[in-house]
């Protein structure tokens, strides 16, 4: 007599959403922190047993990518405001208008 394998749980929709937002946060700066936050919330839910454990890997990936996207967004803002990015952009727009 063989014992059937139990059905595998799928990842929660919040884990998938967190991962998608974190990935989209790489080119679109504002979505990275949102994906990071949602990934943390999903990891907490998995640890407390409120979400399926299958989403833990996706949530961890979302947190890591969200952190990277947030750091890149911060570096972009630093460049624009403190290292002359605005002057370069203004010079480019001024040259295009002439």
N, CA, C and O atoms as a CHARMM CRD file, in Angstrom:
* protein
*
  392
    1    1 UNK  N      0.84300  -1.17500   0.00000 PROA 1      0.00000
    2    1 UNK  CA     0.00000   0.00000   0.00000 PROA 1      0.00000
    3    1 UNK  C      0.89800   1.25200   0.00000 PROA 1      0.00000
    4    1 UNK  O      1.78900   1.37600   0.84000 PROA 1      0.00000
    5    2 UNK  N      0.66900   2.14500  -0.90900 PROA 2      0.00000
    6    2 UNK  CA     1.45500   3.36700  -0.99800 PROA 2      0.00000
    7    2 UNK  C      0.69000   4.51700  -0.37300 PROA 2      0.00000
    8    2 UNK  O     -0.53800   4.59200  -0.42700 PROA 2      0.00000
    9    3 UNK  N      1.45300   5.39300   0.21200 PROA 3      0.00000
   10    3 UNK  CA     0.85400   6.57500   0.83200 PROA 3      0.00000
   11    3 UNK  C      0.95600   7.71500  -0.17500 PROA 3      0.00000
   12    3 UNK  O      2.05000   8.04600  -0.63100 PROA 3      0.00000
   13    4 UNK  N     -0.17600   8.31400  -0.52200 PROA 4      0.00000
   14    4 UNK  CA    -0.12000   9.41700  -1.49600 PROA 4      0.00000
   15    4 UNK  C      0.57400  10.63300  -0.88200 PROA 4      0.00000
   16    4 UNK  O      0.49300  10.89400   0.31800 PROA 4      0.00000
   17    5 UNK  N      1.25300  11.35400  -1.75700 PROA 5      0.00000
   18    5 UNK  CA     1.90800  12.58500  -1.31500 PROA 5      0.00000
   19    5 UNK  C      0.85800  13.63500  -1.02000 PROA 5      0.00000
   20    5 UNK  O     -0.12200  13.75700  -1.75500 PROA 5      0.00000
   21    6 UNK  N      1.04900  14.39800   0.04900 PROA 6      0.00000
   22    6 UNK  CA     0.09100  15.46900   0.32300 PROA 6      0.00000
   23    6 UNK  C      0.22400  16.55100  -0.74300 PROA 6      0.00000
   24    6 UNK  O      1.31200  16.76500  -1.27700 PROA 6      0.00000
   25    7 UNK  N     -0.85600  17.22000  -1.05100 PROA 7      0.00000
   26    7 UNK  CA    -0.77200  18.29200  -2.06100 PROA 7      0.00000
   27    7 UNK  C      0.14400  19.40500  -1.56300 PROA 7      0.00000
   28    7 UNK  O      0.12100  19.77700  -0.38900 PROA 7      0.00000
   29    8 UNK  N      0.94400  19.92200  -2.47700 PROA 8      0.00000
   30    8 UNK  CA     1.87400  20.99000  -2.11200 PROA 8      0.00000
   31    8 UNK  C      1.13300  22.31000  -2.06000 PROA 8      0.00000
   32    8 UNK  O      0.26700  22.59900  -2.88500 PROA 8      0.00000
   33    9 UNK  N      1.49900  23.09500  -1.07100 PROA 9      0.00000
   34    9 UNK  CA     0.89700  24.40700  -0.94400 PROA 9      0.00000
   35    9 UNK  C      1.54300  25.36000  -1.93900 PROA 9      0.00000
   36    9 UNK  O      2.71800  25.22700  -2.28100 PROA 9      0.00000
   37   10 UNK  N      0.76800  26.30000  -2.38500 PROA 10     0.00000
   38   10 UNK  CA     1.33000  27.32000  -3.26500 PROA 10     0.00000
   39   10 UNK  C      1.61900  28.57100  -2.44500 PROA 10     0.00000
   40   10 UNK  O      1.09100  28.75000  -1.34700 PROA 10     0.00000
   41   11 UNK  N      2.44800  29.41100  -2.98600 PROA 11     0.00000
   42   11 UNK  CA     2.80500  30.65300  -2.29800 PROA 11     0.00000
   43   11 UNK  C      1.59600  31.57600  -2.25300 PROA 11     0.00000
   44   11 UNK  O      0.73400  31.54300  -3.13100 PROA 11     0.00000
   45   12 UNK  N      1.55200  32.38900  -1.22700 PROA 12     0.00000
   46   12 UNK  CA     0.44000  33.32100  -1.09700 PROA 12     0.00000
   47   12 UNK  C      0.55400  34.43500  -2.13700 PROA 12     0.00000
   48   12 UNK  O      1.62100  34.67900  -2.70100 PROA 12     0.00000
   49   13 UNK  N     -0.55300  35.08900  -2.36900 PROA 13     0.00000
   50   13 UNK  CA    -0.54400  36.17700  -3.35400 PROA 13     0.00000
   51   13 UNK  C      0.27900  37.35900  -2.85600 PROA 13     0.00000
   52   13 UNK  O      0.82700  38.10900  -3.66500 PROA 13     0.00000
   53   14 UNK  N      0.37700  37.53900  -1.53800 PROA 14     0.00000
   54   14 UNK  CA     1.17600  38.65400  -1.02900 PROA 14     0.00000
   55   14 UNK  C      2.65600  38.42500  -1.27300 PROA 14     0.00000
   56   14 UNK  O      3.39100  39.37800  -1.53400 PROA 14     0.00000
   57   15 UNK  N      3.11200  37.17600  -1.19200 PROA 15     0.00000
   58   15 UNK  CA     4.52300  36.88000  -1.47200 PROA 15     0.00000
   59   15 UNK  C      4.83500  37.16100  -2.93800 PROA 15     0.00000
   60   15 UNK  O      5.88300  37.72000  -3.26000 PROA 15     0.00000
   61   16 UNK  N      3.92900  36.77400  -3.81500 PROA 16     0.00000
   62   16 UNK  CA     4.13100  37.01400  -5.24900 PROA 16     0.00000
   63   16 UNK  C      4.08700  38.50800  -5.54600 PROA 16     0.00000
   64   16 UNK  O      4.90200  39.01500  -6.31700 PROA 16     0.00000
   65   17 UNK  N      3.14000  39.21100  -4.93600 PROA 17     0.00000
   66   17 UNK  CA     3.03200  40.65800  -5.13900 PROA 17     0.00000
   67   17 UNK  C      4.28200  41.37600  -4.64600 PROA 17     0.00000
   68   17 UNK  O      4.78100  42.29000  -5.30300 PROA 17     0.00000
   69   18 UNK  N      4.78400  40.96200  -3.49100 PROA 18     0.00000
   70   18 UNK  CA     5.99700  41.58400  -2.94900 PROA 18     0.00000
   71   18 UNK  C      7.17300  41.38600  -3.89000 PROA 18     0.00000
   72   18 UNK  O      7.95800  42.30700  -4.11400 PROA 18     0.00000
   73   19 UNK  N      7.29500  40.18400  -4.44200 PROA 19     0.00000
   74   19 UNK  CA     8.40100  39.91100  -5.36100 PROA 19     0.00000
   75   19 UNK  C      8.27400  40.73500  -6.63400 PROA 19     0.00000
   76   19 UNK  O      9.26100  41.29800  -7.10800 PROA 19     0.00000
   77   20 UNK  N      7.08200  40.81100  -7.18800 PROA 20     0.00000
   78   20 UNK  CA     6.87000  41.58200  -8.41700 PROA 20     0.00000
   79   20 UNK  C      7.16800  43.06300  -8.17800 PROA 20     0.00000
   80   20 UNK  O      7.83700  43.70200  -8.99000 PROA 20     0.00000
   81   21 UNK  N      6.67100  43.60600  -7.06600 PROA 21     0.00000
   82   21 UNK  CA     6.91900  45.02000  -6.77500 PROA 21     0.00000
   83   21 UNK  C      8.40300  45.29200  -6.54200 PROA 21     0.00000
   84   21 UNK  O      8.91700  46.33300  -6.95100 PROA 21     0.00000
   85   22 UNK  N      9.08800  44.36200  -5.89100 PROA 22     0.00000
   86   22 UNK  CA    10.51800  44.55000  -5.66500 PROA 22     0.00000
   87   22 UNK  C     11.28500  44.54200  -6.98200 PROA 22     0.00000
   88   22 UNK  O     12.19200  45.35000  -7.18200 PROA 22     0.00000
   89   23 UNK  N     10.92200  43.63200  -7.87500 PROA 23     0.00000
   90   23 UNK  CA    11.59300  43.58200  -9.18200 PROA 23     0.00000
   91   23 UNK  C     11.29400  44.84400  -9.97900 PROA 23     0.00000
   92   23 UNK  O     12.18800  45.41200 -10.60700 PROA 23     0.00000
   93   24 UNK  N     10.04200  45.28200  -9.95600 PROA 24     0.00000
   94   24 UNK  CA     9.69300  46.52200 -10.65900 PROA 24     0.00000
   95   24 UNK  C     10.32000  47.73700  -9.99600 PROA 24     0.00000
   96   24 UNK  O     10.44900  48.78700 -10.62600 PROA 24     0.00000
   97   25 UNK  N     10.71500  47.61000  -8.72500 PROA 25     0.00000
   98   25 UNK  CA    11.35900  48.70200  -8.02100 PROA 25     0.00000
   99   25 UNK  C     12.75800  48.99400  -8.51200 PROA 25     0.00000
  100   25 UNK  O     13.29000  50.07400  -8.25400 PROA 25     0.00000
  101   26 UNK  N     13.36700  48.05300  -9.21400 PROA 26     0.00000
  102   26 UNK  CA    14.71100  48.30800  -9.74400 PROA 26     0.00000
  103   26 UNK  C     14.69900  49.44300 -10.76900 PROA 26     0.00000
  104   26 UNK  O     15.50700  50.36300 -10.64400 PROA 26     0.00000
  105   27 UNK  N     13.81900  49.42200 -11.78000 PROA 27     0.00000
  106   27 UNK  CA    13.78800  50.56900 -12.69000 PROA 27     0.00000
  107   27 UNK  C     12.88500  51.70600 -12.19900 PROA 27     0.00000
  108   27 UNK  O     13.10400  52.86400 -12.55500 PROA 27     0.00000
  109   28 UNK  N     11.89400  51.39100 -11.40100 PROA 28     0.00000
  110   28 UNK  CA    10.93700  52.39300 -10.91800 PROA 28     0.00000
  111   28 UNK  C     11.13100  52.55500  -9.41500 PROA 28     0.00000
  112   28 UNK  O     10.66500  51.72600  -8.63300 PROA 28     0.00000
  113   29 UNK  N     11.80200  53.59500  -9.01900 PROA 29     0.00000
  114   29 UNK  CA    12.35600  53.74800  -7.66900 PROA 29     0.00000
  115   29 UNK  C     11.36200  53.55900  -6.52400 PROA 29     0.00000
  116   29 UNK  O     11.73100  52.98900  -5.49700 PROA 29     0.00000
  117   30 UNK  N     10.15600  54.00000  -6.65800 PROA 30     0.00000
  118   30 UNK  CA     9.24300  54.01800  -5.52400 PROA 30     0.00000
  119   30 UNK  C      8.68300  52.65500  -5.15500 PROA 30     0.00000
  120   30 UNK  O      8.17600  52.49600  -4.04500 PROA 30     0.00000
  121   31 UNK  N      8.75200  51.68900  -6.01700 PROA 31     0.00000
  122   31 UNK  CA     8.16100  50.38800  -5.73200 PROA 31     0.00000
  123   31 UNK  C      9.06100  49.47800  -4.90400 PROA 31     0.00000
  124   31 UNK  O      8.56900  48.53400  -4.28400 PROA 31     0.00000
  125   32 UNK  N     10.34600  49.73400  -4.88000 PROA 32     0.00000
  126   32 UNK  CA    11.27900  48.91100  -4.12200 PROA 32     0.00000
  127   32 UNK  C     10.97600  48.86200  -2.63100 PROA 32     0.00000
  128   32 UNK  O     10.88200  47.77300  -2.06400 PROA 32     0.00000
  129   33 UNK  N     10.81900  50.01700  -1.97700 PROA 33     0.00000
  130   33 UNK  CA    10.50100  49.98800  -0.54600 PROA 33     0.00000
  131   33 UNK  C      9.15400  49.31700  -0.24300 PROA 33     0.00000
  132   33 UNK  O      8.99100  48.69300   0.80500 PROA 33     0.00000
  133   34 UNK  N      8.21000  49.44700  -1.14800 PROA 34     0.00000
  134   34 UNK  CA     6.90600  48.79600  -0.94400 PROA 34     0.00000
  135   34 UNK  C      7.06300  47.28600  -0.99800 PROA 34     0.00000
  136   34 UNK  O      6.50100  46.57000  -0.16900 PROA 34     0.00000
  137   35 UNK  N      7.82800  46.79500  -1.97800 PROA 35     0.00000
  138   35 UNK  CA     8.08500  45.36300  -2.06400 PROA 35     0.00000
  139   35 UNK  C      8.85400  44.84900  -0.85900 PROA 35     0.00000
  140   35 UNK  O      8.59100  43.75000  -0.37100 PROA 35     0.00000
  141   36 UNK  N      9.80600  45.64400  -0.37900 PROA 36     0.00000
  142   36 UNK  CA    10.57900  45.28800   0.81500 PROA 36     0.00000
  143   36 UNK  C      9.64700  45.14400   2.01300 PROA 36     0.00000
  144   36 UNK  O      9.73300  44.16900   2.76000 PROA 36     0.00000
  145   37 UNK  N      8.75200  46.11900   2.19500 PROA 37     0.00000
  146   37 UNK  CA     7.80900  46.09300   3.31300 PROA 37     0.00000
  147   37 UNK  C      6.86800  44.88700   3.22200 PROA 37     0.00000
  148   37 UNK  O      6.67300  44.17300   4.20600 PROA 37     0.00000
  149   38 UNK  N      6.29400  44.66700   2.05400 PROA 38     0.00000
  150   38 UNK  CA     5.37600  43.53700   1.89400 PROA 38     0.00000
  151   38 UNK  C      6.08700  42.20100   2.09100 PROA 38     0.00000
  152   38 UNK  O      5.51100  41.26800   2.64900 PROA 38     0.00000
  153   39 UNK  N      7.33200  42.10500   1.63800 PROA 39     0.00000
  154   39 UNK  CA     8.10700  40.89100   1.84700 PROA 39     0.00000
  155   39 UNK  C      8.34700  40.62200   3.32500 PROA 39     0.00000
  156   39 UNK  O      8.25100  39.48000   3.77600 PROA 39     0.00000
  157   40 UNK  N      8.65900  41.67700   4.08400 PROA 40     0.00000
  158   40 UNK  CA     8.83100  41.52300   5.52600 PROA 40     0.00000
  159   40 UNK  C      7.53800  41.08000   6.19900 PROA 40     0.00000
  160   40 UNK  O      7.55000  40.22000   7.07900 PROA 40     0.00000
  161   41 UNK  N      6.42700  41.67100   5.78000 PROA 41     0.00000
  162   41 UNK  CA     5.13600  41.28700   6.35300 PROA 41     0.00000
  163   41 UNK  C      4.80700  39.82500   6.04800 PROA 41     0.00000
  164   41 UNK  O      4.26400  39.11800   6.89700 PROA 41     0.00000
  165   42 UNK  N      5.13400  39.38000   4.84800 PROA 42     0.00000
  166   42 UNK  CA     4.86800  37.99100   4.47100 PROA 42     0.00000
  167   42 UNK  C      5.76900  37.03100   5.24100 PROA 42     0.00000
  168   42 UNK  O      5.31600  35.96600   5.66100 PROA 42     0.00000
  169   43 UNK  N      7.03100  37.39100   5.43300 PROA 43     0.00000
  170   43 UNK  CA     7.92200  36.54900   6.23400 PROA 43     0.00000
  171   43 UNK  C      7.40200  36.40600   7.66000 PROA 43     0.00000
  172   43 UNK  O      7.45200  35.32100   8.23900 PROA 43     0.00000
  173   44 UNK  N      6.90400  37.50300   8.22200 PROA 44     0.00000
  174   44 UNK  CA     6.33600  37.45300   9.56200 PROA 44     0.00000
  175   44 UNK  C      5.09800  36.54700   9.59000 PROA 44     0.00000
  176   44 UNK  O      4.90500  35.78200  10.53600 PROA 44     0.00000
  177   45 UNK  N      4.26600  36.63700   8.55500 PROA 45     0.00000
  178   45 UNK  CA     3.05700  35.80300   8.48700 PROA 45     0.00000
  179   45 UNK  C      3.41900  34.31900   8.34600 PROA 45     0.00000
  180   45 UNK  O      2.74100  33.46400   8.91600 PROA 45     0.00000
  181   46 UNK  N      4.46300  34.01100   7.60600 PROA 46     0.00000
  182   46 UNK  CA     4.89400  32.60700   7.45500 PROA 46     0.00000
  183   46 UNK  C      5.39700  32.07700   8.78700 PROA 46     0.00000
  184   46 UNK  O      5.07300  30.95500   9.17700 PROA 46     0.00000
  185   47 UNK  N      6.18800  32.88300   9.48700 PROA 47     0.00000
  186   47 UNK  CA     6.72900  32.44500  10.78800 PROA 47     0.00000
  187   47 UNK  C      5.61800  32.23700  11.81700 PROA 47     0.00000
  188   47 UNK  O      5.72100  31.35900  12.67400 PROA 47     0.00000
  189   48 UNK  N      4.56400  33.03600  11.73400 PROA 48     0.00000
  190   48 UNK  CA     3.45300  32.91600  12.68000 PROA 48     0.00000
  191   48 UNK  C      2.43900  31.86700  12.24800 PROA 48     0.00000
  192   48 UNK  O      1.49500  31.58000  12.98400 PROA 48     0.00000
  193   49 UNK  N      2.62400  31.29300  11.06300 PROA 49     0.00000
  194   49 UNK  CA     1.72500  30.25400  10.59200 PROA 49     0.00000
  195   49 UNK  C      0.47200  30.75800   9.90600 PROA 49     0.00000
  196   49 UNK  O     -0.43600  29.97000   9.64300 PROA 49     0.00000
  197   50 UNK  N      0.39300  32.04200   9.60900 PROA 50     0.00000
  198   50 UNK  CA    -0.78500  32.60500   8.94600 PROA 50     0.00000
  199   50 UNK  C     -0.72600  32.48600   7.43000 PROA 50     0.00000
  200   50 UNK  O     -1.74700  32.63700   6.75900 PROA 50     0.00000
  201   51 UNK  N      0.44800  32.21800   6.88300 PROA 51     0.00000
  202   51 UNK  CA     0.62900  32.06100   5.43800 PROA 51     0.00000
  203   51 UNK  C      1.34200  30.74800   5.17100 PROA 51     0.00000
  204   51 UNK  O      2.04900  30.23800   6.04100 PROA 51     0.00000
  205   52 UNK  N      1.16300  30.18800   3.96300 PROA 52     0.00000
  206   52 UNK  CA     1.84000  28.92500   3.65000 PROA 52     0.00000
  207   52 UNK  C      3.35800  29.10400   3.58700 PROA 52     0.00000
  208   52 UNK  O      3.86400  30.13800   3.15100 PROA 52     0.00000
  209   53 UNK  N      4.05800  28.07700   4.02900 PROA 53     0.00000
  210   53 UNK  CA     5.52700  28.11800   4.05200 PROA 53     0.00000
  211   53 UNK  C      6.12100  28.15500   2.64500 PROA 53     0.00000
  212   53 UNK  O      7.29100  28.50000   2.47600 PROA 53     0.00000
  213   54 UNK  N      5.32900  27.80400   1.64300 PROA 54     0.00000
  214   54 UNK  CA     5.83200  27.80900   0.26600 PROA 54     0.00000
  215   54 UNK  C      6.19800  29.21200  -0.19800 PROA 54     0.00000
  216   54 UNK  O      6.98900  29.35800  -1.12900 PROA 54     0.00000
  217   55 UNK  N      5.64400  30.24500   0.42400 PROA 55     0.00000
  218   55 UNK  CA     5.92800  31.61600   0.01700 PROA 55     0.00000
  219   55 UNK  C      7.13400  32.21900   0.69500 PROA 55     0.00000
  220   55 UNK  O      7.48400  33.36700   0.42200 PROA 55     0.00000
  221   56 UNK  N      7.78600  31.46300   1.58500 PROA 56     0.00000
  222   56 UNK  CA     8.90400  32.02200   2.32400 PROA 56     0.00000
  223   56 UNK  C     10.07200  32.40000   1.41200 PROA 56     0.00000
  224   56 UNK  O     10.67000  33.46100   1.59000 PROA 56     0.00000
  225   57 UNK  N     10.39900  31.56200   0.45400 PROA 57     0.00000
  226   57 UNK  CA    11.50100  31.86100  -0.46400 PROA 57     0.00000
  227   57 UNK  C     11.21200  33.08000  -1.31900 PROA 57     0.00000
  228   57 UNK  O     12.09300  33.91000  -1.54700 PROA 57     0.00000
  229   58 UNK  N      9.97800  33.18900  -1.79300 PROA 58     0.00000
  230   58 UNK  CA     9.60800  34.36600  -2.58900 PROA 58     0.00000
  231   58 UNK  C      9.66500  35.63600  -1.74400 PROA 58     0.00000
  232   58 UNK  O     10.10700  36.68500  -2.21300 PROA 58     0.00000
  233   59 UNK  N      9.21500  35.52800  -0.49500 PROA 59     0.00000
  234   59 UNK  CA     9.23300  36.69600   0.38400 PROA 59     0.00000
  235   59 UNK  C     10.67100  37.10600   0.70000 PROA 59     0.00000
  236   59 UNK  O     10.97500  38.29800   0.74700 PROA 59     0.00000
  237   60 UNK  N     11.55500  36.13500   0.91500 PROA 60     0.00000
  238   60 UNK  CA    12.96100  36.47300   1.16500 PROA 60     0.00000
  239   60 UNK  C     13.58900  37.13300  -0.05200 PROA 60     0.00000
  240   60 UNK  O     14.35000  38.09200   0.07900 PROA 60     0.00000
  241   61 UNK  N     13.27500  36.62500  -1.22500 PROA 61     0.00000
  242   61 UNK  CA    13.78900  37.24500  -2.44900 PROA 61     0.00000
  243   61 UNK  C     13.25000  38.66000  -2.59800 PROA 61     0.00000
  244   61 UNK  O     13.97900  39.56200  -3.01100 PROA 61     0.00000
  245   62 UNK  N     11.97900  38.85900  -2.26500 PROA 62     0.00000
  246   62 UNK  CA    11.37800  40.19100  -2.35100 PROA 62     0.00000
  247   62 UNK  C     12.06600  41.15900  -1.40900 PROA 62     0.00000
  248   62 UNK  O     12.29700  42.31400  -1.76700 PROA 62     0.00000
  249   63 UNK  N     12.39500  40.70400  -0.20900 PROA 63     0.00000
  250   63 UNK  CA    13.08500  41.56700   0.75400 PROA 63     0.00000
  251   63 UNK  C     14.46500  41.95600   0.22800 PROA 63     0.00000
  252   63 UNK  O     14.84100  43.12700   0.28400 PROA 63     0.00000
  253   64 UNK  N     15.21100  40.99700  -0.27500 PROA 64     0.00000
  254   64 UNK  CA    16.56300  41.27500  -0.76000 PROA 64     0.00000
  255   64 UNK  C     16.53400  42.21600  -1.96100 PROA 64     0.00000
  256   64 UNK  O     17.28600  43.19000  -2.01100 PROA 64     0.00000
  257   65 UNK  N     15.67100  41.92500  -2.92300 PROA 65     0.00000
  258   65 UNK  CA    15.58400  42.78500  -4.11000 PROA 65     0.00000
  259   65 UNK  C     15.03500  44.15900  -3.73500 PROA 65     0.00000
  260   65 UNK  O     15.46400  45.17200  -4.28800 PROA 65     0.00000
  261   66 UNK  N     14.08100  44.19800  -2.79000 PROA 66     0.00000
  262   66 UNK  CA    13.54400  45.47400  -2.32400 PROA 66     0.00000
  263   66 UNK  C     14.60100  46.33200  -1.66800 PROA 66     0.00000
  264   66 UNK  O     14.61200  47.54900  -1.85200 PROA 66     0.00000
  265   67 UNK  N     15.49900  45.71300  -0.89700 PROA 67     0.00000
  266   67 UNK  CA    16.60000  46.45600  -0.27700 PROA 67     0.00000
  267   67 UNK  C     17.52300  47.02100  -1.35900 PROA 67     0.00000
  268   67 UNK  O     17.92300  48.18400  -1.29800 PROA 67     0.00000
  269   68 UNK  N     17.85100  46.19700  -2.33500 PROA 68     0.00000
  270   68 UNK  CA    18.72400  46.65400  -3.42600 PROA 68     0.00000
  271   68 UNK  C     18.07000  47.80800  -4.17900 PROA 68     0.00000
  272   68 UNK  O     18.72700  48.80400  -4.47800 PROA 68     0.00000
  273   69 UNK  N     16.78200  47.68000  -4.48700 PROA 69     0.00000
  274   69 UNK  CA    16.07200  48.73800  -5.21400 PROA 69     0.00000
  275   69 UNK  C     16.00900  50.01600  -4.39200 PROA 69     0.00000
  276   69 UNK  O     16.12000  51.11000  -4.94700 PROA 69     0.00000
  277   70 UNK  N     15.83100  49.90000  -3.07900 PROA 70     0.00000
  278   70 UNK  CA    15.77800  51.06900  -2.21600 PROA 70     0.00000
  279   70 UNK  C     17.13800  51.77200  -2.16100 PROA 70     0.00000
  280   70 UNK  O     17.20500  53.00000  -2.19900 PROA 70     0.00000
  281   71 UNK  N     18.20900  50.99700  -2.07200 PROA 71     0.00000
  282   71 UNK  CA    19.55300  51.58300  -2.06200 PROA 71     0.00000
  283   71 UNK  C     19.83100  52.28900  -3.38600 PROA 71     0.00000
  284   71 UNK  O     20.38700  53.38700  -3.40100 PROA 71     0.00000
  285   72 UNK  N     19.44900  51.66500  -4.49200 PROA 72     0.00000
  286   72 UNK  CA    19.65100  52.31300  -5.79600 PROA 72     0.00000
  287   72 UNK  C     18.85300  53.60400  -5.89900 PROA 72     0.00000
  288   72 UNK  O     19.34500  54.59400  -6.43900 PROA 72     0.00000
  289   73 UNK  N     17.62300  53.60300  -5.38800 PROA 73     0.00000
  290   73 UNK  CA    16.80900  54.81700  -5.41400 PROA 73     0.00000
  291   73 UNK  C     17.45000  55.91200  -4.57500 PROA 73     0.00000
  292   73 UNK  O     17.46000  57.07400  -4.97800 PROA 73     0.00000
  293   74 UNK  N     17.98700  55.55300  -3.40900 PROA 74     0.00000
  294   74 UNK  CA    18.64700  56.53500  -2.55900 PROA 74     0.00000
  295   74 UNK  C     19.89000  57.10500  -3.24900 PROA 74     0.00000
  296   74 UNK  O     20.13900  58.30900  -3.19000 PROA 74     0.00000
  297   75 UNK  N     20.66200  56.24400  -3.89600 PROA 75     0.00000
  298   75 UNK  CA    21.83900  56.72400  -4.61600 PROA 75     0.00000
  299   75 UNK  C     21.45700  57.65400  -5.76400 PROA 75     0.00000
  300   75 UNK  O     22.15400  58.63200  -6.03200 PROA 75     0.00000
  301   76 UNK  N     20.35600  57.35100  -6.43600 PROA 76     0.00000
  302   76 UNK  CA    19.88900  58.22900  -7.51100 PROA 76     0.00000
  303   76 UNK  C     19.49400  59.59300  -6.96200 PROA 76     0.00000
  304   76 UNK  O     19.81800  60.62200  -7.55700 PROA 76     0.00000
  305   77 UNK  N     18.80000  59.60600  -5.83700 PROA 77     0.00000
  306   77 UNK  CA    18.40900  60.88100  -5.24600 PROA 77     0.00000
  307   77 UNK  C     19.62400  61.67300  -4.78100 PROA 77     0.00000
  308   77 UNK  O     19.67600  62.88900  -4.96200 PROA 77     0.00000
  309   78 UNK  N     20.58900  61.00400  -4.19300 PROA 78     0.00000
  310   78 UNK  CA    21.82300  61.68400  -3.77500 PROA 78     0.00000
  311   78 UNK  C     22.52500  62.29100  -4.98300 PROA 78     0.00000
  312   78 UNK  O     22.99700  63.42700  -4.92500 PROA 78     0.00000
  313   79 UNK  N     22.59600  61.54300  -6.07000 PROA 79     0.00000
  314   79 UNK  CA    23.24000  62.05900  -7.26600 PROA 79     0.00000
  315   79 UNK  C     22.51500  63.29200  -7.78900 PROA 79     0.00000
  316   79 UNK  O     23.14500  64.29300  -8.13100 PROA 79     0.00000
  317   80 UNK  N     21.19800  63.21600  -7.85000 PROA 80     0.00000
  318   80 UNK  CA    20.42700  64.32800  -8.41400 PROA 80     0.00000
  319   80 UNK  C     20.55800  65.57700  -7.55700 PROA 80     0.00000
  320   80 UNK  O     20.75200  66.66800  -8.09300 PROA 80     0.00000
  321   81 UNK  N     20.45600  65.44500  -6.24600 PROA 81     0.00000
  322   81 UNK  CA    20.41100  66.62900  -5.39200 PROA 81     0.00000
  323   81 UNK  C     21.77200  67.12400  -4.92600 PROA 81     0.00000
  324   81 UNK  O     21.93700  68.32200  -4.69700 PROA 81     0.00000
  325   82 UNK  N     22.74600  66.24500  -4.78100 PROA 82     0.00000
  326   82 UNK  CA    23.99500  66.67600  -4.16200 PROA 82     0.00000
  327   82 UNK  C     25.20000  66.66200  -5.08100 PROA 82     0.00000
  328   82 UNK  O     26.18800  67.33700  -4.79100 PROA 82     0.00000
  329   83 UNK  N     25.16000  65.94000  -6.14900 PROA 83     0.00000
  330   83 UNK  CA    26.35200  65.82600  -6.98800 PROA 83     0.00000
  331   83 UNK  C     26.15700  66.43900  -8.36600 PROA 83     0.00000
  332   83 UNK  O     26.79400  66.01300  -9.32900 PROA 83     0.00000
  333   84 UNK  N     25.30900  67.40500  -8.46700 PROA 84     0.00000
  334   84 UNK  CA    25.18500  68.14200  -9.70100 PROA 84     0.00000
  335   84 UNK  C     24.29200  67.50800 -10.75100 PROA 84     0.00000
  336   84 UNK  O     24.28600  67.94300 -11.90300 PROA 84     0.00000
  337   85 UNK  N     23.56000  66.51400 -10.38000 PROA 85     0.00000
  338   85 UNK  CA    22.66400  65.88200 -11.33900 PROA 85     0.00000
  339   85 UNK  C     21.63500  66.84900 -11.88300 PROA 85     0.00000
  340   85 UNK  O     21.28700  66.80800 -13.06300 PROA 85     0.00000
  341   86 UNK  N     21.14700  67.72700 -11.00600 PROA 86     0.00000
  342   86 UNK  CA    20.17100  68.71000 -11.46900 PROA 86     0.00000
  343   86 UNK  C     20.80900  69.68600 -12.45000 PROA 86     0.00000
  344   86 UNK  O     20.17300  70.07800 -13.42800 PROA 86     0.00000
  345   87 UNK  N     22.04800  70.08200 -12.20500 PROA 87     0.00000
  346   87 UNK  CA    22.72700  71.00300 -13.12400 PROA 87     0.00000
  347   87 UNK  C     22.95000  70.34500 -14.47700 PROA 87     0.00000
  348   87 UNK  O     22.78600  70.97700 -15.52100 PROA 87     0.00000
  349   88 UNK  N     23.32500  69.07500 -14.45100 PROA 88     0.00000
  350   88 UNK  CA    23.53000  68.36500 -15.71400 PROA 88     0.00000
  351   88 UNK  C     22.21700  68.23200 -16.46400 PROA 88     0.00000
  352   88 UNK  O     22.15400  68.45900 -17.67200 PROA 88     0.00000
  353   89 UNK  N     21.17200  67.86200 -15.73900 PROA 89     0.00000
  354   89 UNK  CA    19.86800  67.72600 -16.39000 PROA 89     0.00000
  355   89 UNK  C     19.35500  69.06400 -16.90400 PROA 89     0.00000
  356   89 UNK  O     18.75200  69.12400 -17.97600 PROA 89     0.00000
  357   90 UNK  N     19.58900  70.14600 -16.14600 PROA 90     0.00000
  358   90 UNK  CA    19.17200  71.47700 -16.59700 PROA 90     0.00000
  359   90 UNK  C     19.96900  71.89500 -17.82600 PROA 90     0.00000
  360   90 UNK  O     19.41400  72.49400 -18.74700 PROA 90     0.00000
  361   91 UNK  N     21.24800  71.58900 -17.85200 PROA 91     0.00000
  362   91 UNK  CA    22.07300  71.91800 -19.01900 PROA 91     0.00000
  363   91 UNK  C     21.62100  71.15700 -20.24500 PROA 91     0.00000
  364   91 UNK  O     21.61600  71.69600 -21.35200 PROA 91     0.00000
  365   92 UNK  N     21.24200  69.90200 -20.05000 PROA 92     0.00000
  366   92 UNK  CA    20.75600  69.12100 -21.18400 PROA 92     0.00000
  367   92 UNK  C     19.43800  69.65600 -21.69700 PROA 92     0.00000
  368   92 UNK  O     19.22400  69.73200 -22.90700 PROA 92     0.00000
  369   93 UNK  N     18.55600  70.02400 -20.79300 PROA 93     0.00000
  370   93 UNK  CA    17.24600  70.54100 -21.22600 PROA 93     0.00000
  371   93 UNK  C     17.39200  71.92400 -21.83600 PROA 93     0.00000
  372   93 UNK  O     16.65200  72.27000 -22.75600 PROA 93     0.00000
  373   94 UNK  N     18.33500  72.72400 -21.34100 PROA 94     0.00000
  374   94 UNK  CA    18.57400  74.05200 -21.91000 PROA 94     0.00000
  375   94 UNK  C     19.18400  73.97000 -23.28300 PROA 94     0.00000
  376   94 UNK  O     18.87000  74.78000 -24.15600 PROA 94     0.00000
  377   95 UNK  N     20.06700  72.98400 -23.49000 PROA 95     0.00000
  378   95 UNK  CA    20.68700  72.83000 -24.78500 PROA 95     0.00000
  379   95 UNK  C     19.69000  72.30100 -25.80600 PROA 95     0.00000
  380   95 UNK  O     19.79400  72.59500 -26.99700 PROA 95     0.00000
  381   96 UNK  N     18.74000  71.53100 -25.34300 PROA 96     0.00000
  382   96 UNK  CA    17.75100  70.98000 -26.26700 PROA 96     0.00000
  383   96 UNK  C     16.76700  72.06800 -26.71200 PROA 96     0.00000
  384   96 UNK  O     16.20300  71.99600 -27.80400 PROA 96     0.00000
  385   97 UNK  N     16.56700  73.07400 -25.85500 PROA 97     0.00000
  386   97 UNK  CA    15.61300  74.12100 -26.19400 PROA 97     0.00000
  387   97 UNK  C     16.15100  75.15400 -27.15400 PROA 97     0.00000
  388   97 UNK  O     15.37400  75.93400 -27.70600 PROA 97     0.00000
  389   98 UNK  N     17.43800  75.19000 -27.37300 PROA 98     0.00000
  390   98 UNK  CA    17.99500  76.22900 -28.25300 PROA 98     0.00000
  391   98 UNK  C     18.08700  75.76200 -29.66000 PROA 98     0.00000
  392   98 UNK  O     18.53300  76.51000 -30.53000 PROA 98     0.00000
